[in-house]
């Protein structure tokens, strides 16, 4: 793992997103899977699981029975004929994901198995019927940043034929944040990287953004960081605003923000808002197309990634 190479990976995001948009326009990445006419099981670990959780929730909202399971679980569901099992691993070699596919394959139920990987010729691909390439390119910094983003986009494409448009807008938004980082990054970094860590909060429909953002701060610079869902925050994290130097990165857009903002104001906590203007924020970071929830989903983790890259480089 290398901070300079991690930053270089982030700087490639706009071009890689544009390439993925072009590939999606050329052909449905899920065409070889056929109709989505049965239940869906998404398997993965780490950031792959973060992406899977949100994708499964969105599929359920669209009427598709879908669940996301940690591949390392001993409580994997029973899969039957017609089930689509999507095993996600950027490397294609995550031991738990490979093991989960093997375990499910042993029962020979007639389920369809798809490998989503960022590399071809992997063990996971060999175990599955179909490969859906993540197309994120080599991540030389050793951190799954672009592959997380591309995984989310491709999972959205399971039920959304408009993903190419979203990817184009996400590429523009990412370029905007990267090109202007000297203007916003120092102040946002000072506000968020406190002695008691950083808390990232996002609505349930984009919870993967909070989870991935916190992971980026832990994985690279090894800073304490935590994720929470916006509505649930008032039930589980509000208590820390009374006893710690609480610093929050709010990924805006939840209809439940009012209660959260009341406590933050009363307790004098520090808040940085991304994607919308929020009363009481020490800083607000906007970018093109941030009124679109799917663009937010595929863009907003770049803020914490750049925070992490900068803190990591400064040691």
HUZIFEN-V44659 format. One record per residue. N is the residue number from 1. RES is the residue in one letter. PHI is phi in whole degrees, 0 to 359 (NA if undefined). PSI is psi in radians with two decimals (* if undefined). OMEGA is omega in whole degrees, -180 to 180 (none if undefined). Layout:
N:RES:PHI:PSI:OMEGA
N:RES:PHI:PSI:OMEGA
//
This chain:
1:X:NA:2.41:-173
2:X:215:2.21:-176
3:X:294:-0.65:180
4:X:293:-0.71:179
5:X:289:-0.57:175
6:X:299:-0.80:178
7:X:299:-0.72:178
8:X:298:-0.66:176
9:X:299:-0.72:179
10:X:294:-0.68:-179
11:X:293:-0.33:177
12:X:277:-0.14:-174
13:X:306:-0.88:-177
14:X:302:-0.77:-179
15:X:293:-0.71:-180
16:X:292:-0.64:177
17:X:295:-0.71:178
18:X:296:-0.68:178
19:X:296:-0.72:180
20:X:294:-0.69:177
21:X:301:-0.76:179
22:X:296:-0.71:-180
23:X:295:-0.70:180
24:X:293:-0.63:178
25:X:294:-0.58:-178
26:X:288:-0.48:-180
27:X:184:2.54:179
28:X:298:2.09:-179
29:X:296:-0.29:-178
30:X:254:0.20:-175
31:X:302:-0.69:-177
32:X:287:-0.19:179
33:X:279:-0.50:-179
34:X:88:-2.89:-177
35:X:293:2.51:177
36:X:270:1.39:-172
37:X:246:0.28:180
38:X:214:-3.07:179
39:X:292:2.74:-179
40:X:236:2.31:175
41:X:241:2.11:179
42:X:255:2.21:-178
43:X:243:2.48:176
44:X:178:3.06:177
45:X:229:2.74:175
46:X:58:-2.32:-176
47:X:294:-0.45:174
48:X:298:-0.71:178
49:X:292:-0.65:177
50:X:303:-0.85:179
51:X:297:-0.75:-179
52:X:300:-0.69:-177
53:X:300:-0.82:-179
54:X:291:-0.70:179
55:X:298:-0.74:180
56:X:296:-0.73:179
57:X:297:-0.70:-180
58:X:290:-0.62:175
59:X:296:-0.76:178
60:X:299:-0.71:179
61:X:297:-0.49:179
62:X:272:0.05:177
63:X:96:0.12:180
64:X:260:2.15:177
65:X:292:1.97:-175
66:X:217:2.50:175
67:X:224:2.65:174
68:X:245:2.25:-179
69:X:235:2.47:169
70:X:297:2.23:-176
71:X:298:-0.45:-179
72:X:279:0.00:-177
73:X:291:2.54:172
74:X:273:0.03:-176
75:X:242:0.76:177
76:X:296:2.48:-179
77:X:290:2.77:174
78:X:286:2.30:178
79:X:251:2.47:-177
80:X:240:3.03:177
81:X:304:2.34:-179
82:X:97:-0.24:177
83:X:287:2.40:174
84:X:259:2.01:178
85:X:258:2.05:180
86:X:250:1.97:-179
87:X:258:2.05:-173
88:X:251:2.17:176
89:X:203:2.00:-178
90:X:303:-0.73:-179
91:X:281:-0.38:-175
92:X:77:0.09:-177
93:X:229:0.24:179
94:X:303:2.10:-173
95:X:302:-0.73:-177
96:X:291:-0.65:-178
97:X:288:-0.74:176
98:X:299:-0.75:180
99:X:296:-0.71:-180
100:X:297:-0.74:178
101:X:296:-0.74:178
102:X:301:-0.81:-178
103:X:298:-0.76:180
104:X:290:-0.63:179
105:X:295:-0.55:-177
106:X:299:-0.45:-178
107:X:275:-0.25:173
108:X:49:1.07:-176
109:X:267:-0.11:-177
110:X:89:0.22:175
111:X:290:2.73:175
112:X:264:2.38:-177
113:X:242:2.25:179
114:X:241:2.31:173
115:X:260:2.20:171
116:X:252:1.93:-177
117:X:221:2.84:177
118:X:261:0.07:179
119:X:224:2.60:177
120:X:262:2.78:177
121:X:74:0.49:-178
122:X:268:2.93:178
123:X:297:-0.68:-180
124:X:296:-0.75:178
125:X:301:-0.72:-178
126:X:296:-0.49:-179
127:X:277:-0.26:-174
128:X:252:2.95:-178
129:X:273:-0.55:-173
130:X:223:2.53:174
131:X:249:2.27:169
132:X:247:1.82:-177
133:X:292:2.44:180
134:X:282:-0.50:173
135:X:61:0.65:179
136:X:265:-0.14:-176
137:X:76:2.92:-179
138:X:294:2.26:177
139:X:263:1.65:-171
140:X:289:-0.38:180
141:X:284:-0.16:177
142:X:84:0.19:-179
143:X:239:2.32:180
144:X:282:1.54:-180
145:X:252:-1.05:178
146:X:293:-0.63:-178
147:X:294:-0.62:175
148:X:299:-0.82:-179
149:X:297:-0.78:-180
150:X:291:-0.63:177
151:X:301:-0.82:179
152:X:301:-0.83:-178
153:X:299:-0.77:-178
154:X:290:-0.60:176
155:X:292:-0.62:174
156:X:299:-0.61:-177
157:X:292:-0.20:176
158:X:301:-0.60:-178
159:X:231:0.07:-175
160:X:233:2.02:180
161:X:275:0.08:-176
162:X:254:0.29:-173
163:X:294:-0.56:-180
164:X:299:-0.73:178
165:X:298:-0.76:179
166:X:298:-0.72:180
167:X:296:-0.71:177
168:X:300:-0.78:-179
169:X:290:-0.61:177
170:X:295:-0.69:177
171:X:299:-0.74:178
172:X:295:-0.76:180
173:X:296:-0.73:180
174:X:295:-0.72:178
175:X:298:-0.68:179
176:X:298:-0.84:-180
177:X:295:-0.69:179
178:X:292:-0.79:-176
179:X:295:-0.48:-175
180:X:252:0.26:-174
181:X:296:-0.48:177
182:X:294:-0.38:-179
183:X:277:-0.59:-174
184:X:247:-0.45:-171
185:X:294:-0.77:-178
186:X:300:-0.79:-178
187:X:291:-0.71:-180
188:X:292:-0.68:178
189:X:297:-0.77:180
190:X:297:-0.64:-178
191:X:287:-0.61:-169
192:X:262:-0.50:-174
193:X:269:1.42:-176
194:X:263:3.08:-177
195:X:293:-0.39:-179
196:X:254:0.30:176
197:X:93:-3.08:-177
198:X:237:2.38:180
199:X:247:2.24:-180
200:X:247:2.25:-174
201:X:233:2.35:-179
202:X:213:2.72:176
203:X:293:2.79:-175
204:X:303:-0.65:-177
205:X:289:-0.19:176
206:X:227:0.54:-176
207:X:299:-0.51:178
208:X:304:-0.56:-180
209:X:294:-0.72:179
210:X:292:-0.76:-179
211:X:297:-0.80:-179
212:X:292:-0.69:-180
213:X:298:-0.78:178
214:X:296:-0.69:178
215:X:299:-0.70:-179
216:X:299:-0.67:179
217:X:288:-0.54:178
218:X:282:-0.73:-169
219:X:286:-0.74:-178
220:X:276:-1.32:-178
221:X:282:-0.07:178
222:X:60:0.80:178
223:X:261:2.57:177
224:X:293:2.25:-179
225:X:207:2.56:-171
226:X:220:2.63:-179
227:X:241:2.59:178
228:X:208:2.66:175
229:X:275:2.53:-169
230:X:301:-0.90:-179
231:X:294:-0.70:-177
232:X:290:-0.36:-179
233:X:307:-0.72:-178
234:X:290:-0.18:180
235:X:255:-0.38:-171
236:X:230:-0.50:-174
237:X:248:-0.28:-176
238:X:304:-0.54:-176
239:X:299:-0.53:-177
240:X:289:-0.34:180
241:X:292:-0.30:-179
242:X:272:-0.42:-170
243:X:239:-0.09:-178
244:X:228:2.90:172
245:X:280:1.50:-168
246:X:278:2.14:179
247:X:239:2.11:-175
248:X:241:2.27:167
249:X:262:1.88:-177
250:X:263:2.01:174
251:X:271:1.75:-162
252:X:286:2.85:173
253:X:129:0.00:179
254:X:273:2.51:175
255:X:284:-0.04:-180
256:X:256:0.29:-176
257:X:289:-0.41:-175
258:X:304:-0.84:-180
259:X:295:-0.74:178
260:X:301:-0.83:-178
261:X:294:-0.58:178
262:X:298:-0.81:-180
263:X:292:-0.70:179
264:X:299:-0.72:179
265:X:293:-0.81:-178
266:X:297:-0.62:-176
267:X:267:-0.07:178
268:X:69:0.53:179
269:X:284:2.80:-180
270:X:265:2.29:-178
271:X:228:2.32:172
272:X:242:2.21:-177
273:X:257:2.40:177
274:X:238:2.22:173
275:X:95:-0.11:178
276:X:194:2.71:175
277:X:281:2.20:-177
278:X:232:2.26:-179
279:X:299:2.34:177
280:X:88:-0.01:-180
281:X:289:2.38:175
282:X:293:-0.59:176
283:X:215:2.58:175
284:X:233:2.27:-178
285:X:243:2.04:178
286:X:246:2.82:179
287:X:206:2.84:-178
288:X:302:2.43:175
289:X:70:0.32:-178
290:X:284:0.03:172
291:X:278:-0.20:-180
292:X:266:2.13:-174
293:X:295:-0.61:179
294:X:290:-0.62:175
295:X:295:-0.74:175
296:X:304:-0.86:-177
297:X:305:-0.70:-175
298:X:266:-0.03:-176
299:X:243:-0.72:-162
300:X:295:-0.39:178
301:X:294:-0.32:180
302:X:299:-0.51:180
303:X:298:-0.93:180
304:X:292:-0.57:178
305:X:297:-0.73:178
306:X:289:-0.63:172
307:X:302:-0.80:-179
308:X:296:-0.78:-179
309:X:299:-0.73:-179
310:X:292:-0.80:180
311:X:295:-0.67:180
312:X:295:-0.76:-180
313:X:294:-0.57:-180
314:X:277:-0.10:176
315:X:75:*:none
//
